[in-house]
Amino acid sequence: MPTKPVEQLIKSTKIGEITNPKLVQAPPETSVKAGIELMQASKAGYIVVAKNKKVVGIFTETDVAQKILDQDVNWEDPISKYMTKDPFVLQPTDSVGKAIELMSSHKFYHIPLVDGQGNLVNVLSVRTLIRFLAEFYPQEVYNLPPRSDQIMETPEGG
């Protein structure tokens, strides 16, 4: 159990302390077909679109669902045509609390991380934040039934 209150840890913990090294990125001229294949192969819901180490956009599952599926799309079009341009970015030195506020207020699932020179260095996913927060409540999180309406008749393992 943490010695500091959760609220204080959220404000004091830096994003760089909780991120993993997985970063899926591609240049803006990557085709839609290649971009989707990259997302599938990487098991990622995003591609940070970067040019010369600078973030120019982000191409996500939401972009695919809203702008590509059920549309007459040329699969060789560049992902830059469908990406979210100039996304919000944070730095690894920003607090987890700042990331939570940004993600919740804008409904983001991924935020590119840049260094002091604006170069792409990583990405923060909502999944990473959820894992971080779940560490503070392991009993409650890990003992939830798989379905919200499920009632366990016996204790786990009993």
Steps between C-alpha positions, in 0.01 A plus 500: 500500500643841410606728786376811315134557416406396146419859403849613599663212310300583186623859519862412583558193280646591162368343181850372416494289817204291385528474119623192323744511209245398236463777243331443165589773253505556126558785255200692360532346153433147634200355316175429678545129424855494640392707802219263592731202448758665729237555768390137472855362507589721798173424679459874543203730463707789372789618285678820594564671166838672507721679252862580587431390861216755531141392569274607215200284584360185650313228312274296728236231503248781535627658178463164327148446636374851427684598183584178316261214575198491271653776284633489148866529599805448286715269713811662352403847629742627765393473863561875525172543311306332783712563810424747775735787419713680758384297801553613855836383632650471845851453632621203705564749783133605515292352780270202468226731628549736205471205261182374668344847476591534131381151409173530688412849377569416133416125494853405389634146529858585394717808545839536328787592728772740387826619652599862567589548132162368385640168376278192528623272779205281602124477535271474800196278470189495714574131563828598667315749719241240597774254601669772704175588680405136552817449705345711775189282520617144422248326726206688351616471139616139497200367690236646274288238324542481122145630447344779704178301545681181603458378857760253624344204682825393664820680592764504229681166494236346731 
